[in-house]
């Protein structure tokens, strides 16, 4: 039944099917999968890829595929670092969002936390990049410095702009900074794809050439997904805390505030992470007339 590795029971062309799939791949418990679990999953998936017959149940095959997809890069098959896996987003996001939102009043602390957040984001973007598009260490460093500097400037700028404004608007400063930094971080970390283009294929998987327009569409979808999984926490939690902190019970200092916001963030991220990942198919599509003219001509000539 190893063929079930390549035939998931959830239709990936539909949002509901993708949601069922990503709810399993982003399961925070998979972040702590042991090496033996990962190696066993890779053994089963590799057997399918090489058309080697091994006996596993349908449930074991599907479970192996989920574990494999959660920990190994889809292009290279190499094991991703633990903080670069999709299964880490809910756990790490819970801690980062909780602390980030708690420090909105203290600008030096907020900027320091932005560096921590952007370090995690840069690692996530790099780990999940299109492996066919090479990126140099200099480009990685430029992307990281640009994103962290952008986060700091956005935080300072929004803080100055909203000085004296309603407290809730000040609580939303980390959200504004997050949008700005993702606008910088994601394209910068994947700049090689924008410069050189990414390989486009026909419906049968045959390569047709490279397209910068396809890269731009793919990266824009990554940006929308990233904002969609972080945005709700960074908008709704400050709104909730604005009400809760009017009660004496919730005025117990910074540590308690971080704890409450981390719990709220965890609850939201369990839902928003798989939902955001499901917004778009893993492989986006373009109409023929949306490709670059030169690529259209090349495809016609090769037909």
NUNU-591639 format. One line per 8 residues: number of its first residue (from 1); their letters; for each residue x, y, z of N, C-alpha, C. Coordinates in steps of 0.1 Angstrom, whole numbers. Atoms other than C-alpha are relative to their C-alpha. Layout:
BEGIN
NUM> a> X,Y,Z,X,Y,Z,X,Y,Z ~ ...
! end
This chain:
BEGIN
1> xxxxxxxx> 8,-12,0,0,0,0,9,13,0 ~ -9,-12,0,30,23,-4,-4,10,-10 ~ 4,-10,10,13,39,-33,-9,11,6 ~ 8,-10,-7,-9,58,-8,9,12,4 ~ -9,-12,-3,22,80,-1,-2,11,-10 ~ 1,-9,11,17,96,-35,-15,4,-3 ~ 14,-3,3,-21,97,-33,-7,4,13 ~ 6,-5,-12,-33,118,-4,-15,-1,0
9> xxxxxxxx> 15,1,0,-69,114,7,-7,14,0 ~ 6,-14,0,-74,152,6,4,7,-13 ~ -2,-6,13,-79,169,-27,7,14,2 ~ -8,-12,-2,-51,195,-29,-4,12,-9 ~ 5,-11,9,-70,215,-56,-11,8,7 ~ 11,-7,-7,-96,226,-30,6,5,13 ~ -4,-6,-13,-92,248,1,-2,-10,11 ~ 3,9,-11,-108,222,23,10,-12,0
17> xxxxxxxx> -10,10,0,-85,195,11,14,4,5 ~ -13,-5,-5,-54,216,17,-1,3,15 ~ 1,-3,-14,-67,226,51,2,-13,8 ~ -2,13,-7,-70,189,61,14,-4,0 ~ -14,4,1,-35,183,49,9,8,9 ~ -9,-9,-8,-18,214,65,-3,-1,15 ~ 3,2,-15,-37,208,98,9,-11,6 ~ -8,11,-5,-16,177,100,15,3,-1
25> xxxxxxxx> -14,-3,3,17,189,85,5,11,10 ~ -4,-11,-9,17,220,108,-2,-4,15 ~ 3,4,-14,8,200,139,13,3,9 ~ -11,-3,-8,31,214,166,8,-12,6 ~ -6,12,-6,38,179,180,11,-5,-9 ~ -10,5,9,57,171,148,13,7,1 ~ -13,-8,-2,83,197,157,9,-9,9 ~ -8,8,-9,95,172,183,0,-15,-4
33> xxxxxxxx> -1,13,5,94,141,161,14,-5,2 ~ -13,6,-2,123,118,169,7,-3,-13 ~ -8,4,12,151,109,144,-5,-13,-5 ~ 5,13,4,137,74,143,-13,1,-8 ~ 12,-2,7,103,86,133,2,7,-14 ~ -3,-7,13,117,109,106,7,-9,-10 ~ -7,10,9,140,82,92,-9,-10,-5 ~ 9,10,4,112,57,91,-10,6,-11
41> xxxxxxxx> 9,-7,9,89,82,73,8,2,-14 ~ -8,-2,12,117,90,48,2,-13,-7 ~ -2,13,6,123,53,42,-12,-4,-8 ~ 13,3,7,86,48,32,-2,9,-12 ~ 2,-9,12,85,79,10,10,-3,-11 ~ -11,3,10,118,71,-7,-4,-13,-7 ~ 4,12,7,105,36,-14,-11,2,-11 ~ 10,-4,11,75,51,-32,6,7,-11
49> xxxxxxxx> -6,-8,11,96,75,-51,9,-9,-9 ~ -8,9,8,119,47,-63,-7,-12,-5 ~ 9,11,4,90,23,-69,5,-13,6 ~ -4,12,-8,103,-1,-43,-12,-5,8 ~ 12,6,-7,76,-25,-29,3,-3,14 ~ -1,3,-15,73,-25,9,-14,-1,5 ~ 14,1,-5,43,-35,29,-2,9,12 ~ 5,-8,-11,27,-8,50,-15,2,-2
57> xxxxxxxx> 14,-2,1,-9,-1,58,-3,14,-6 ~ 3,-13,5,-27,29,42,2,11,10 ~ -2,-10,-11,-27,47,75,15,3,2 ~ -14,-2,-2,10,42,79,6,8,-11 ~ -5,-7,12,17,54,44,-3,15,0 ~ 4,-14,0,-3,86,48,7,7,11 ~ -7,-6,-11,12,92,82,15,3,-3 ~ -14,-2,4,47,88,68,1,12,-9
65> xxxxxxxx> 0,-12,10,39,113,40,-1,13,8 ~ 2,-12,-8,27,138,66,13,4,8 ~ -12,-2,-8,58,134,88,11,4,-9 ~ -11,-3,9,81,135,58,-2,15,-5 ~ 2,-14,5,65,167,44,2,11,10 ~ -1,-10,-11,67,184,78,15,2,3 ~ -14,-1,-4,105,179,81,10,0,-11 ~ -10,1,11,121,174,47,-4,10,-11
73> xxxxxxxx> 2,-10,11,125,200,19,-6,-7,-12 ~ 7,6,12,101,193,-10,9,-1,-12 ~ -8,1,12,128,200,-36,12,-9,1 ~ -12,7,-1,159,185,-22,-1,-13,9 ~ 2,12,-8,146,159,3,9,0,12 ~ -9,-1,-11,171,172,29,-8,4,13 ~ 7,-3,-13,161,174,66,1,15,3 ~ -1,-14,-4,152,210,75,3,2,15
81> xxxxxxxx> -3,-3,-14,164,226,107,-13,2,7 ~ 12,2,-7,138,223,134,-8,14,0 ~ 7,-13,-1,130,261,135,-5,4,-14 ~ 4,-3,14,125,261,97,-12,-8,-5 ~ 11,9,3,98,235,97,-14,7,2 ~ 13,-5,-1,61,244,92,-6,-3,14 ~ 5,4,-13,54,225,124,5,9,12 ~ -5,-9,-11,74,251,144,-7,13,1
89> xxxxxxxx> 5,-14,1,53,281,134,-10,3,12 ~ 10,-2,-11,25,276,160,7,2,14 ~ -7,0,-13,49,269,189,9,13,1 ~ -9,-12,-1,75,296,181,-8,13,-1 ~ 9,-12,1,48,321,170,-6,3,13 ~ 7,-2,-13,31,316,203,9,8,10 ~ -9,-7,-9,62,327,222,4,14,-5 ~ -4,-12,6,73,354,198,-11,11,0
97> xxxxxxxx> 11,-10,0,39,371,194,-3,4,14 ~ 3,-3,-14,33,369,232,9,11,5 ~ -10,-9,-5,65,387,240,0,13,-8 ~ 0,-12,8,64,411,211,-11,10,3 ~ 12,-9,-4,29,424,220,1,5,14 ~ -1,-5,-14,38,427,257,10,12,1 ~ -10,-10,-1,67,450,249,-3,13,-9 ~ 3,-11,9,48,475,227,2,14,7
105> xxxxxxxx> -2,-13,-6,52,503,253,15,4,1 ~ -14,-3,-2,90,500,256,7,-1,-14 ~ -5,0,13,106,510,223,13,-8,-1 ~ -12,8,2,141,496,229,-2,-15,1 ~ 3,14,-1,127,463,240,-8,-5,-12 ~ 7,4,12,103,462,211,9,-2,-12 ~ -9,1,11,131,468,186,9,-12,2 ~ -8,12,-2,152,441,203,-7,-12,-3
113> xxxxxxxx> 9,12,3,123,417,200,-2,-2,-15 ~ 2,1,15,119,426,163,12,-7,-6 ~ -12,7,5,155,414,158,-1,-15,2 ~ 2,14,-3,146,381,174,-10,-6,-10 ~ 11,4,9,114,378,154,5,-2,-15 ~ -5,0,14,131,386,121,11,-10,-2 ~ -10,11,1,159,361,128,-8,-13,-2 ~ 8,12,2,132,334,131,-6,0,-14
121> xxxxxxxx> 7,-1,14,114,347,99,10,-2,-11 ~ -11,1,11,147,349,79,3,-15,-1 ~ -3,14,0,155,313,89,-11,-8,-7 ~ 12,7,6,119,302,79,0,2,-15 ~ 0,-3,14,121,320,46,11,-7,-8 ~ -12,7,6,156,306,38,-2,-15,-1 ~ 2,14,0,147,271,48,-10,-5,-10 ~ 11,4,9,116,270,27,1,6,-14
129> xxxxxxxx> -2,-7,13,130,288,-4,-1,-11,-11 ~ 0,9,12,128,273,-39,15,-4,-1 ~ -14,5,-1,160,252,-37,7,1,-14 ~ -6,-1,13,165,255,-75,6,14,-2 ~ -5,-13,1,172,292,-70,10,3,11 ~ -11,-1,-9,206,296,-54,1,15,6 ~ -2,-13,-6,212,325,-29,13,0,7 ~ -14,-1,-6,246,337,-17,-2,4,15
137> xxxxxxxx> 0,-4,-14,255,344,19,-1,15,1 ~ 1,-15,-1,258,381,11,-14,4,-2 ~ 15,-3,2,222,381,-2,-8,-3,12 ~ 7,4,-13,211,363,30,2,11,10 ~ -3,-11,-10,229,389,51,-7,13,-3 ~ 7,-13,4,214,418,31,-14,-1,3 ~ 14,2,-3,179,403,35,-2,2,15 ~ 2,0,-14,183,399,72,2,14,6
145> xxxxxxxx> -2,-13,-4,198,433,78,-11,10,-4 ~ 10,-8,5,172,449,56,-13,-1,8 ~ 12,3,-7,143,432,74,0,5,15 ~ -1,-4,-14,155,439,109,1,15,1 ~ -1,-14,0,164,475,101,-14,6,-3 ~ 14,-4,3,129,479,85,-9,-1,12 ~ 8,2,-12,113,465,116,2,11,10 ~ -4,-10,-9,132,489,138,-6,14,-4
153> xxxxxxxx> 5,-13,5,124,519,116,-15,1,0 ~ 15,0,0,87,509,113,-5,2,14 ~ 4,-1,-14,84,505,150,2,14,6 ~ -3,-14,-4,100,539,157,-9,10,-7 ~ 9,-9,8,81,556,129,-14,0,5 ~ 14,1,-4,47,543,139,-2,5,15 ~ 1,-5,-14,54,550,176,0,16,0 ~ 0,-15,1,62,587,167,-13,5,-6
161> xxxxxxxx> 12,-4,7,32,589,144,-12,-1,9 ~ 12,3,-9,8,575,170,2,5,14 ~ -2,-5,-14,22,593,200,-12,8,4 ~ 12,-7,-5,-7,605,220,-13,-5,-5 ~ 13,5,6,-32,585,200,-6,-10,10 ~ 7,10,-9,-56,559,215,9,-11,3 ~ -9,11,-4,-38,532,234,-1,-12,-9 ~ 1,12,9,-52,505,211,8,1,-12
169> xxxxxxxx> -8,-3,12,-35,521,181,14,-3,3 ~ -14,2,-4,-2,520,200,2,-15,1 ~ -2,14,-1,-8,483,207,1,-7,-13 ~ 0,6,13,-11,477,170,13,3,-7 ~ -13,-4,6,24,491,163,8,-13,-4 ~ -7,12,4,40,455,163,-6,-6,-13 ~ 7,6,11,14,445,137,4,8,-13 ~ -4,-8,11,23,474,114,14,-3,-4
177> xxxxxxxx> -14,3,3,60,467,118,1,-14,-6 ~ 0,14,6,53,430,110,-3,0,-15 ~ 3,-1,14,37,439,77,12,6,-8 ~ -11,-6,7,66,462,67,12,-10,-1 ~ -12,9,1,93,436,76,-3,-11,-9 ~ 2,11,9,76,409,57,0,4,-15 ~ -2,-6,13,74,432,27,15,0,-4 ~ -15,0,2,112,434,30,6,-13,0
185> xxxxxxxx> -7,13,-3,122,400,43,-3,-10,-11 ~ 4,11,10,103,377,19,6,2,-14 ~ -6,-2,13,113,393,-14,15,0,0 ~ -14,0,-1,148,399,-2,7,-13,2 ~ -6,13,-2,154,364,10,-2,-9,-13 ~ 3,8,12,140,351,-23,3,8,-13 ~ -3,-9,11,155,378,-45,5,-7,-13 ~ -5,7,11,173,353,-67,-11,-5,-9
193> xxxxxxxx> 12,4,8,139,340,-78,-5,11,-9 ~ 5,-12,7,128,375,-88,9,4,-11 ~ -10,-5,10,160,382,-107,1,-10,-11 ~ -2,10,10,164,349,-125,-13,-7,-5 ~ 13,7,3,128,336,-125,1,-14,6 ~ 1,13,-5,116,302,-114,-4,-9,-12 ~ 3,9,11,112,271,-136,-15,-2,0 ~ 15,3,1,76,267,-149,-1,-13,-8
201> xxxxxxxx> 2,13,7,63,234,-161,-14,-1,-6 ~ 14,2,5,33,222,-181,-7,-9,10 ~ 8,8,-9,5,201,-165,6,-14,3 ~ -6,14,-2,26,169,-169,14,1,7 ~ -12,-1,-7,56,184,-151,12,2,-8 ~ -12,-2,9,78,190,-181,4,15,0 ~ -5,-13,-1,100,221,-177,-1,8,-13 ~ 2,-8,12,92,250,-201,10,11,-1
209> xxxxxxxx> -9,-12,0,116,277,-190,-1,7,13 ~ 1,-8,-12,121,303,-163,-8,13,-2 ~ 9,-12,1,96,331,-155,2,8,13 ~ -1,-9,-11,101,361,-133,-14,4,5 ~ 14,-2,-3,63,367,-134,-5,-11,9 ~ 5,11,-9,57,333,-119,6,1,14 ~ -7,-2,-13,83,340,-92,-7,11,8 ~ 7,-11,-6,65,373,-84,-13,-4,6
217> xxxxxxxx> 13,5,-5,32,356,-81,1,-9,12 ~ -2,10,-11,45,328,-59,4,8,13 ~ -5,-8,-11,63,353,-36,-11,8,6 ~ 11,-8,-5,32,375,-33,-9,-9,8 ~ 9,9,-7,12,345,-22,6,-4,13 ~ -7,2,-12,38,337,4,-2,11,10 ~ 2,-12,-8,35,373,17,-14,0,6 ~ 14,0,-5,-3,370,19,-2,-11,11
225> xxxxxxxx> 1,11,-9,-1,337,37,6,3,14 ~ -8,-3,-12,25,350,62,-8,11,8 ~ 8,-10,-7,3,381,70,-13,-7,6 ~ 13,6,-4,-28,359,73,2,-9,13 ~ -2,8,-13,-13,336,100,4,8,12 ~ -5,-8,-12,3,363,121,-10,12,3 ~ 9,-12,-2,-22,392,115,-11,-2,10 ~ 11,1,-10,-52,379,135,5,1,14
233> xxxxxxxx> -5,-1,-13,-30,374,166,4,14,4 ~ -6,-13,-3,-14,408,163,-11,11,0 ~ 11,-10,0,-48,426,158,-9,-3,11 ~ 10,4,-10,-72,406,180,5,0,14 ~ -6,1,-13,-49,400,210,1,13,7 ~ 0,-13,-6,-42,437,216,-13,5,4 ~ 14,-5,-2,-79,444,213,-6,-7,13 ~ 5,7,-12,-87,417,239,7,4,12
241> xxxxxxxx> -8,-5,-11,-59,428,262,-4,13,5 ~ 5,-13,-4,-72,463,261,-11,0,9 ~ 12,2,-8,-104,451,277,4,-7,13 ~ -3,8,-12,-89,425,301,8,8,10 ~ -9,-7,-9,-63,449,316,-8,11,8 ~ 8,-9,-8,-91,471,329,-4,-7,13 ~ 3,7,-12,-97,443,355,12,-2,8 ~ -12,1,-9,-74,442,385,7,-13,-1
249> xxxxxxxx> -6,14,1,-68,404,381,11,0,-10 ~ -10,1,11,-49,410,349,11,11,1 ~ -11,-10,-1,-27,438,362,10,-6,10 ~ -10,7,-9,0,415,376,14,1,-5 ~ -13,-2,5,30,427,358,3,-6,-14 ~ -3,4,14,48,420,325,0,-15,-2 ~ -1,14,2,54,383,330,-14,-6,-1 ~ 14,5,1,17,376,336,-6,4,-14
257> xxxxxxxx> 5,-5,13,9,398,305,5,-9,-11 ~ -6,8,10,33,378,284,-7,-14,-1 ~ 6,14,-1,18,345,296,-14,0,-6 ~ 14,-1,6,-18,356,288,0,1,-15 ~ 0,-3,14,-9,369,254,6,-12,-8 ~ -5,12,6,11,338,246,-10,-11,-1 ~ 11,10,0,-18,315,255,-10,4,-11 ~ 10,-4,10,-42,336,234,6,-2,-14
265> xxxxxxxx> -6,1,13,-17,336,205,1,-15,-4 ~ 0,14,3,-13,298,208,-13,-5,-5 ~ 13,4,4,-50,293,205,-3,4,-14 ~ 2,-5,14,-52,315,174,8,-6,-10 ~ -10,5,10,-21,302,157,-3,-15,-4 ~ 3,14,3,-33,266,160,-10,0,-12 ~ 10,-1,11,-62,277,136,6,8,-12 ~ -4,-8,12,-45,304,115,12,-5,-8
273> xxxxxxxx> -11,5,7,-13,286,106,-4,-10,-11 ~ 4,9,11,-29,257,87,-10,7,-10 ~ 9,-7,9,-56,281,73,8,8,-10 ~ -8,-8,8,-30,305,60,8,-8,-11 ~ -7,8,9,-10,277,44,-9,-6,-11 ~ 10,6,9,-42,265,27,-5,9,-10 ~ 6,-10,8,-50,297,10,2,-2,-15 ~ -5,2,14,-31,288,-22,5,-14,-2
281> xxxxxxxx> -7,13,3,-21,256,-39,15,1,1 ~ -15,-1,-2,15,246,-32,7,4,-13 ~ -6,-4,13,22,250,-70,-10,9,-6 ~ 10,-10,6,6,282,-84,1,-2,-15 ~ 1,1,15,-5,284,-120,-1,14,-6 ~ 2,-12,8,-4,311,-147,-5,-4,-13 ~ 4,2,13,-22,314,-179,12,2,-10 ~ -11,-2,10,0,312,-210,2,14,-4
289> xxxxxxxx> -2,-14,4,-7,348,-219,5,9,11 ~ -5,-8,-11,5,359,-185,15,-1,2 ~ -14,2,0,40,346,-191,7,11,-8 ~ -8,-9,7,68,368,-204,-1,-3,-15 ~ 1,2,14,66,373,-242,11,-9,-5 ~ -12,8,5,101,358,-247,-2,-15,4 ~ 3,13,-4,90,327,-228,-11,-6,-8 ~ 11,5,9,58,324,-248,6,-4,-13
297> xxxxxxx> -6,3,14,79,325,-280,8,-12,1 ~ -8,12,-2,103,299,-266,-8,-12,0 ~ 8,11,-1,75,276,-258,-6,-4,-13 ~ 5,2,13,59,280,-292,10,-7,-9 ~ -11,5,9,92,273,-309,3,-15,3 ~ -3,14,-5,97,241,-288,-11,-10,-2 ~ 12,9,1,62,228,-294,1,-8,-13
! end
